[in-house]
Structures are given as C-alpha cells and as structure tokens.
C-alpha cells in the first residue's frame, strides 16, 4: 500500500513515522502543498494523510487538488486540531474521506493498523450499488457494465424512488444521473443523503451528467458528492472510480466496526462479559436522570461474594474465576432486557433495575441469592450478600428532592455491609439519603 503524508512539523513527522513503522508501513513524507502535488503526479497513492495547516496552503486545498486529477483518487485523511463545524463541513465537501483529531492518538493508531491489515488487494471486490437513471437504455448499459464485475445493482428511475430505496436498504455506492424525471435532480439526492446523519450519510456518491461544465462539476462536488463523471461514460473509467469509492467505503466500515469493538471491550469485563466500572460511570447517571424525568422507580442491587478470598486461597485463582463466571451467568439469567448487570471488580457485582420498586427489588435479590447458594461450581460452596436500595422517581420529582448516583450507590453499598455484619448470605435494604 502506497501512502503519502504531508506534515510540516518535524516533531509530528517523527511521531507519524513511528506509528506507521509499528505496522511496517513506510509512507512518503513531504512538508508542504507544492511538494505534495509533485509527489502525487509521480506516484499512485492509495491514501494521503495531510495536516490541516500547511505552510503554503491547507489540507482542504490538497483534497480539492486531488479530486481534479485524472487519477484513481486516493482516500484523503485530514489530521487536525480544529473542531469548528464550518471547517469540518468544508473538509468533507472538499473530498476529505476521513477526519482524525490529533488528540485522538488511539483512533489514528487503529486506522493505520486497519490499513496495514487490509487485504482488499487480494480479495475480489463486491458491493451493492444504487443506480438512479431515468433513461432505460443508458441504465441497461451501465448496469451490465457493473454487474459483469461482481457489483450488485439496484435501479431507480427517479430521485424520489431512489431515496426511498436508499432509506430501506444498505448500499456501498450511489450513482445518480444529474437530470432525472420528477422533482429531484442529482444535486438534490446528494444533499438529501448528506443531511440524513449517521452512517448512511457517509455513503459514497457519484454523479453522472451529459454536461461537463466546470461550474456544474464544482457545485456537485461542493455539495458532498465524492466523484463526478461526464457523459459519454468510458467503461474503464467508471469501473476504476466505482471500485476506488467502494474500496474506501469498505475500509472505513471496517475501521468503524473495529472502533465499536474496542469501545465494547473498554466497557466490558473480559472474564465475565458483563459490563464493567467504566460503563457504570458513563451510563448509570443517565439511567438515574431518565427515572427522575419519567417518574419511575429505579432499584440498585450491590452483590458481594462471601469469603471470596478464602475461595481463592483454598481452591486457587482458576477456581475463583469459575465462581465469578457462574455468578455472572446467574445474574444474566435473572435479568430482564432493560436490566444492567455490571462487575465492579474483584468479587463485587451490581444490578441496575429500571421500573422496579422496593418490594420487587428485594424479592429479586432474594431469588438471585438463593440461586447462587445452589450453584456449587466445581464442588465449591458459594454464597453472596445483597445490598438493595430504591429510588421512587415520582416521589423525588414531586417533592423536588435532590439525588445523584453516588448517593444511591452509597446506600446499596451500606446495605451490603449490613448483610455481611448480620451473618452473610442474606439481603439487606437501606433507603437513599435524600438531600
């Protein structure tokens, strides 16, 4: 894979070289826009990484230059500290295919790793294409071209029908003629898709037109189209450009998927697959706010395995891990869809129960406690102590009482200690201390 990096700062160049070297990638480095243009003329790059600020221009100018070249267009990644919406929108309109903030080193590392691991060059490329064209003869010819090269095409004859299909299905590329029957033209399609928000709004779009005027082309690209081809269409050009756009889209999809996996890993306890403390810190206050806003009950159970240190000391840590997994599985089986089960760390677990009042929470805790008492994993007797507290969302809202999640947790944690002091293997309830 051939990569160009445009970065004027020597310090940043050193950092970027190290990141690429970790993945055995050796990009070409230049320090300004003029050098970049010369490098692009002499090389076929798959990806270009550019700083937003360059001594003789900007990364946005670089992207605009790339889009005007009669080459297989590389993906352009913008490295920036700017977070102004106007600048980001301008970057996307200019053809920037990825924006990575310099402070987010983890995202940059992940993206570079995905580039290194990419095997698109060794696997036949396939993709789903939405083709919007009102001329049946032209449509038949273009679909035949694309279908012959393993692309699956779905066709529409108007902008309205095309957008309806786009909303209902997943596509890797949209190809639209500029002039269409109905009230929408190709420009309207570009605008509509880009304004949808979410992942679908980033779908690559190619616009075809019988008019080759530069102002029309610039207008279409400025609105967010990824590519523009003037008719009559050369088969080889269409295939090269479509392949390039779909390849980039699939790569970005993989990066997004990997990022989501990393996010899940960061929020998940690896031993038990329950959520972890990071998830609790992030989402528990939101659940509490929802209970107050919608005036429903929210209960919290804190569970502590009795004598867990002795289990580890007597049977070994592998046996201790088996106990933790069995406890976690018991919690999963006892959870409703809306309940949240969390391993806080060590032998301590937590259950957050929306729409569950005090009596039901105590009943659930007792049921789970009895289930755990019956586990006996690998012949090891297991019991647990439960601490319960409950928030009555309606009461707190009507009386304008103040409460936060830490206060709620303190109450449930205090209840656990009461259960321990009362002999373990039991359930205790402590009300929330209101402010």
C-alpha positions in Angstrom: 0.0 0.0 0.0 1.4 3.4 -1.1 0.9 6.3 1.3 1.8 10.0 1.3 2.0 12.1 4.4 2.0 15.9 4.3 3.2 17.4 7.6 5.4 20.5 8.1 6.2 19.8 11.8 9.3 17.7 12.2 8.1 16.5 15.6 4.8 15.4 14.2 6.7 13.7 11.3 8.7 11.7 13.9 5.5 10.6 15.7 3.8 9.6 12.5 6.8 7.7 11.2 6.8 5.7 14.4 3.1 4.9 14.2 3.4 3.7 10.6 6.6 1.8 11.3 4.9 -0.2 14.0 2.6 -1.6 11.2 5.5 -2.0 8.8 4.3 0.8 6.6 6.8 3.3 5.0 5.0 6.3 3.7 6.5 9.1 1.6 6.8 12.3 3.6 6.6 15.9 2.3 6.3 19.1 4.2 4.1 21.4 2.0 1.4 21.6 -0.6 3.8 22.2 -3.6 5.9 19.1 -2.7 2.7 17.1 -2.3 1.4 18.0 -5.8 4.7 16.9 -7.3 4.6 13.6 -5.4 1.0 12.9 -6.5 1.9 13.5 -10.1 4.7 10.9 -9.9 3.0 8.2 -7.8 -0.2 6.3 -7.5 -1.1 6.7 -3.8 -3.8 4.6 -2.1 -4.1 7.0 0.9 -2.9 10.6 1.7 -2.6 11.9 5.2 -2.5 15.6 5.4 -2.2 18.3 8.1 -5.0 20.9 8.1 -2.5 23.7 8.2 0.3 23.8 5.6 2.9 26.5 5.0 1.7 27.2 1.5 -2.0 26.2 1.8 -4.2 23.7 3.6 -5.2 20.1 3.7 -8.6 21.2 2.2 -6.8 22.7 -0.8 -4.9 19.4 -1.2 -8.1 17.4 -1.2 -9.6 19.8 -3.9 -6.5 19.3 -6.0 -6.6 15.5 -5.7 -10.3 15.5 -6.9 -9.4 17.4 -10.0 -6.8 14.9 -11.1 -7.5 12.3 -13.7 -6.2 9.5 -11.5 -7.5 6.8 -9.2 -8.5 9.0 -6.4 -6.8 8.1 -3.1 -8.5 8.4 0.2 -7.6 11.6 1.9 -7.3 11.7 5.7 -7.2 15.1 7.5 -5.2 15.4 10.7 -6.4 18.4 12.6 -6.9 20.1 15.9 -9.7 22.2 14.6 -13.2 21.2 15.6 -15.2 24.1 14.1 -18.3 22.7 12.3 -17.7 25.1 9.3 -14.2 23.8 8.8 -15.3 20.2 9.1 -18.1 20.6 6.7 -15.7 22.4 4.2 -13.3 19.5 4.6 -16.0 16.9 3.8 -17.3 18.9 0.8 -13.7 19.1 -0.5 -13.4 15.4 -0.6 -11.8 14.6 2.7 -12.7 11.0 3.3 -11.7 10.8 7.0 -11.1 13.4 9.7 -8.9 12.4 12.7 -8.3 14.8 15.6 -4.6 14.8 16.6 -5.5 14.4 20.3 -7.1 11.0 19.5 -3.9 9.0 19.0 -5.8 5.7 19.6 -8.1 6.4 16.6 -5.1 7.2 14.4 -3.3 4.0 15.5 -6.4 1.9 14.9 -6.8 3.4 11.4 -3.2 2.8 10.5 -3.4 -0.8 11.8 -6.5 -1.4 9.6 -4.6 0.0 6.6 -1.8 -2.5 7.3 -4.2 -5.4 7.8 -6.3 -4.5 4.7 -6.5 -7.4 2.3 -8.7 -5.7 -0.3 -6.0 -6.2 -2.9 -6.1 -10.0 -2.6 -9.9 -10.5 -2.5 -12.4 -9.9 -5.3 -14.3 -6.7 -4.6 -18.0 -6.8 -4.4 -20.5 -4.2 -3.5 -24.1 -3.0 -3.5 -24.8 -0.1 -5.8 -27.9 2.1 -6.1 -28.1 3.4 -9.6 -30.6 6.2 -10.3 -31.2 6.9 -14.0 -34.4 7.7 -15.9 -33.1 6.6 -19.4 -33.8 2.9 -19.6 -31.3 2.4 -22.4 -28.4 4.1 -20.5 -29.5 2.3 -17.3 -29.3 -1.1 -19.0 -25.8 -0.5 -20.4 -24.4 0.8 -17.1 -25.9 -2.0 -15.0 -24.5 -4.5 -17.4 -21.0 -3.0 -17.1 -21.2 -3.1 -13.3 -22.8 -6.5 -12.9 -20.1 -8.0 -15.1 -17.6 -7.0 -12.4 -19.4 -8.6 -9.4 -21.3 -5.5 -8.4 -24.9 -5.9 -7.4 -27.1 -3.1 -8.8 -30.4 -1.8 -7.7 -32.0 0.7 -10.0 -34.5 3.5 -9.7 -35.8 5.9 -12.4 -36.5 9.0 -10.2 -34.8 10.7 -7.3 -37.9 10.1 -5.1 -37.8 6.3 -5.7 -34.0 6.3 -5.3 -34.1 7.9 -1.9 -36.9 5.6 -0.8 -34.7 2.6 -1.7 -31.7 4.2 -0.1 -33.6 4.6 3.2 -34.7 1.0 3.2 -31.5 -0.8 2.2 -27.8 -0.6 2.7 -25.6 0.4 -0.2 -21.8 0.8 -0.8 -22.2 3.4 -3.5 -24.9 5.6 -5.0 -24.6 6.5 -8.7 -27.1 9.1 -9.9 -27.6 11.0 -13.1 -27.9 14.7 -12.7 -31.0 15.2 -14.7 -33.9 13.0 -13.6 -37.7 12.8 -14.0 -39.7 14.1 -11.0 -38.9 16.9 -8.7 -35.4 15.8 -7.6 -32.2 16.0 -9.6 -28.8 14.5 -8.8 -27.8 17.5 -6.6 -31.0 17.1 -4.5 -30.1 13.4 -4.0 -26.6 14.4 -2.8 -28.0 17.0 -0.4 -30.7 14.6 0.9 -28.2 11.8 1.7 -25.6 14.1 3.3 -28.3 15.6 5.6 -29.6 12.2 6.8 -27.0 11.9 9.6 -25.4 8.7 10.9 -23.5 6.1 8.9 -25.8 6.2 5.9 -25.0 9.8 5.2 -21.3 8.9 4.6 -22.2 6.6 1.7 -20.1 7.5 -1.4 -22.0 9.2 -4.2 -21.0 9.5 -7.8 -22.9 11.9 -10.1 -23.1 11.4 -13.9 -24.0 14.2 -16.3 -24.1 15.0 -20.0 -22.9 18.5 -19.2 -19.1 18.8 -18.5 -19.1 22.5 -17.4 -16.6 23.1 -14.6 -19.1 25.2 -12.6 -21.6 22.3 -12.6 -18.9 19.9 -11.5 -17.7 22.2 -8.7 -21.2 22.7 -7.5 -21.9 19.0 -7.3 -18.6 18.2 -5.5 -19.0 21.1 -3.1 -22.4 19.7 -2.0 -20.7 16.5 -1.0 -20.6 14.2 -4.0 -17.4 12.0 -3.9 -17.0 11.9 -7.7 -18.3 13.2 -11.0 -18.2 11.7 -14.5 -19.2 13.5 -17.7 -21.0 11.5 -20.3 -20.3 9.7 -22.6 -19.0 7.3 -20.0 -15.9 5.2 -20.6 -16.4 1.7 -19.1 -12.9 1.5 -17.7 -13.1 4.9 -16.1 -16.5 4.1 -14.5 -15.2 0.8 -13.1 -12.0 2.3 -11.8 -13.8 5.1 -10.0 -16.6 2.9 -8.6 -14.0 0.4 -7.4 -12.0 3.1 -5.7 -15.0 4.5 -3.9 -16.3 1.2 -2.7 -12.9 0.1 -1.6 -12.5 3.2 0.6 -16.0 2.8 1.9 -15.5 -0.9 2.9 -12.2 0.0 4.6 -13.8 2.8 6.6 -16.6 0.4 7.6 -14.0 -2.0 8.9 -12.4 0.8 10.9 -15.8 1.8 12.3 -16.5 -1.8 13.2 -13.2 -2.2 14.9 -13.6 1.0 16.8 -17.0 -0.2 18.1 -15.5 -3.5 19.1 -12.8 -1.6 21.1 -15.5 0.6 22.7 -17.3 -2.5 23.8 -14.1 -4.1 25.1 -13.4 -0.9 27.1 -16.9 -1.2 28.6 -16.9 -5.0 29.2 -15.3 -7.2 31.9 -13.3 -9.7 29.9 -13.7 -12.6 32.4 -17.5 -12.5 32.8 -18.5 -10.5 29.7 -20.7 -8.3 32.0 -20.4 -4.5 31.8 -17.6 -3.0 33.9 -17.0 0.0 36.1 -16.3 2.3 33.1 -19.8 1.5 31.7 -21.3 2.2 35.1 -19.6 5.6 35.4 -20.7 6.6 31.9 -24.3 5.3 31.9 -25.6 5.0 35.4 -26.2 8.7 35.8 -28.1 8.7 32.6 -30.4 5.9 33.8 -31.0 7.8 37.1 -31.9 11.0 35.1 -34.3 9.1 33.0 -36.0 7.6 36.1 -36.5 11.1 37.5 -37.6 12.6 34.3 -40.2 9.9 33.6 -41.1 9.4 37.2 -40.5 5.7 37.5 -38.8 3.5 40.2 -35.1 2.6 39.8 -33.6 0.0 42.1 -29.9 -0.8 42.7 -28.5 -4.1 43.9 -24.9 -4.5 45.1 -23.7 -8.1 45.4 -20.6 -9.3 47.2 -19.5 -12.9 47.1 -19.0 -14.2 50.7 -15.5 -15.4 51.7 -14.1 -15.0 48.1 -10.5 -14.5 49.3 -10.7 -17.8 51.1 -12.1 -19.5 47.9 -9.0 -18.2 46.0 -6.6 -19.2 48.8 -8.1 -22.7 49.2 -9.0 -23.7 45.6 -6.8 -21.4 43.5 -7.4 -18.4 41.3 -8.6 -20.6 38.4 -11.4 -22.0 40.6 -12.1 -18.4 41.8 -12.5 -17.3 38.1 -15.0 -20.2 37.6 -17.0 -18.9 40.6 -17.1 -15.4 39.2 -18.3 -16.7 35.8 -21.1 -18.7 37.4 -22.2 -15.7 39.5 -22.2 -13.6 36.3 -24.2 -16.2 34.4 -26.7 -16.3 37.3 -27.2 -12.6 37.1 -27.6 -12.7 33.3 -30.3 -15.4 33.5 -32.1 -13.3 36.2 -32.0 -10.1 34.2 -34.8 -8.6 32.1 -33.9 -6.9 28.8 -33.8 -3.5 30.4 -31.7 -4.5 33.5 -28.0 -3.8 33.6 -25.6 -6.3 35.2 -22.1 -5.0 36.0 -18.9 -6.5 37.6 -17.5 -3.7 39.7 -14.2 -5.5 40.2 -13.0 -8.4 42.4 -15.9 -10.2 43.9 -18.4 -7.3 43.7 -21.3 -7.0 41.2 -24.1 -4.6 40.6 -27.6 -4.7 39.1 -29.4 -1.6 38.0 -33.2 -2.3 37.7 -35.4 0.3 35.9 -39.1 0.2 36.6 -38.5 -1.9 39.7 -39.8 -0.8 43.1 -38.5 -1.6 46.6 -40.6 -4.8 47.2 -39.8 -6.3 43.8 -36.1 -5.4 44.1 -35.9 -7.2 47.5 -37.8 -10.2 46.0 -35.4 -10.3 43.1 -32.4 -10.1 45.3 -33.6 -13.0 47.4 -34.3 -15.1 44.4 -30.8 -14.5 43.0 -29.2 -15.1 46.4 -31.0 -18.5 46.6 -29.9 -19.3 43.0 -26.3 -18.6 43.9 -26.5 -20.7 47.0 -27.4 -23.7 44.8 -24.5 -23.2 42.3 -21.7 -25.2 43.9 -19.3 -24.7 40.9 -16.5 -27.4 40.8 -17.7 -28.6 44.2 -17.1 -25.1 45.8 -19.9 -23.9 48.1 -20.8 -20.3 47.2 -23.0 -17.7 48.9 -23.4 -13.9 48.4 -24.6 -10.9 50.4 -27.0 -8.5 48.7 -27.5 -4.8 49.4 -30.6 -3.1 48.0 -31.8 0.5 47.6 -34.6 2.0 45.6 -35.4 5.4 44.1 -39.0 6.4 43.7 -38.7 8.7 40.7 -42.2 10.1 41.1 -41.7 11.0 44.8 -38.3 12.6 44.2 -39.6 14.6 41.3 -42.8 15.8 43.0 -41.0 16.7 46.2 -38.1 18.2 44.3 -35.6 16.1 46.3 -32.0 16.1 45.0 -30.2 12.8 44.4 -27.2 11.6 42.4 -26.0 8.1 41.6 -23.1 8.2 44.1 -25.7 8.7 46.8 -27.7 5.8 45.6 -24.6 3.6 45.4 -23.6 4.5 48.9 -27.0 3.3 50.2 -26.8 0.0 48.4 -23.1 -0.5 49.5 -24.1 0.3 53.1 -26.8 -2.4 52.8 -24.2 -4.9 51.7 -22.1 -4.3 54.8 -25.2 -4.7 56.9 -25.9 -8.0 55.3 -22.3 -9.1 55.9 -22.4 -8.0 59.6 -25.7 -9.9 60.1 -24.0 -13.1 59.1 -23.6 -13.0 55.3 -25.7 -14.9 52.7 -28.7 -12.5 53.2 -30.3 -9.4 51.8 -30.4 -6.0 53.5 -32.2 -2.8 52.4 -31.0 0.8 53.1 -33.1 3.8 51.8 -31.4 6.6 49.9 -30.4 9.5 52.0 -32.1 12.5 50.3 -30.7 16.0 50.2 
